[in-house]
Amino acid sequence: MESPFQGHSAVVKSEWIDFNGHFNAGYYLVCFDDAIESWMDFIGLGRSHRDRHAVTTFSAQNHVTYVREVHEGAQLTISTQLLGFDRKRIHAMQIMVNSDEDFVAATCEVMSLHVSEESRRVAEMHSDAYARLGEIWESHKKLDVPPQVGQVMAVPGWSTD
């Protein structure tokens, strides 16, 4: 498994099209969020684990990069690559590909927090899920880091001074 996790696909619906005639920015995040469910199953933090241990995950931060325009009816696939983790956090990159034309449409860098449902606070994950992340990391650490990881948003040369 020396490739990102391939676990989600979608077709761009007509109601996701904006006044510019392309995929609305907000629906990219909907697709990325939908893809997180299969990723959580894959890494051992899916619904059954959450129900058994009364835990969940929250997105602490998402950084979406819109790479190329997508139109109604386009077939999308989303892969997820583990970038780092500890007992409370999972750092990952999701890559959305237009499968019809084979290009990267968008990326979403995400920081997920492991949370106790009882306290609604960040909590350490159970050893089984942590070990599973370690297994995945053994192959994902060999992957190239996508260029969108860690990008800073700024206007070049702009200063508030």
FENQUI-V513831 format. One line per field, one symbol per residue. ss: DSSP state (H for helix, E for strand, C for the rest). psi: psi as a letter, one per 30 degrees, with the letter a starting at -180 (. if undefined). burial: 1 if it has 16 or more other C-alpha atoms within 10 Angstrom, else 0. A space follows every 10 residues. Layout:
# FENQUI-V513831
ss: ???
psi: ???
burial: ???
This chain:
# FENQUI-V513831
ss: CCCCEEEEEE ECCHHHECCC CCECHHHHHH HHHHHHHHHH HHHCCCHHHH HHHCEEEEEE EEEEEECCCC CCCCEEEEEE EEEEECCCEE EEEEEEEECC CCEEEEEEEE EEEEEECCCC CECCCCHHHH HHHHHHHHHH CCCCCCCCCC CCCCCCCCCC C
psi: ihllkjgkll kjlefgkaff glkkeefeee eeeefeeeee eefghaeeee eeghlakkke kkjkkjekkk lkfkkkkklk kkfllafflk klkkkkkjfe ghlkelljkk jkkkkkfefh lklklleeee eeeeeeeeef fflkkkffkg kkkljkfkkg .
burial: 0001111111 1100011000 0011001110 1110110111 0111111011 0000111000 0111100001 1101111111 1111101111 1111111110 0001111111 1111111000 0111110011 0011011001 0000000110 0000000000 0
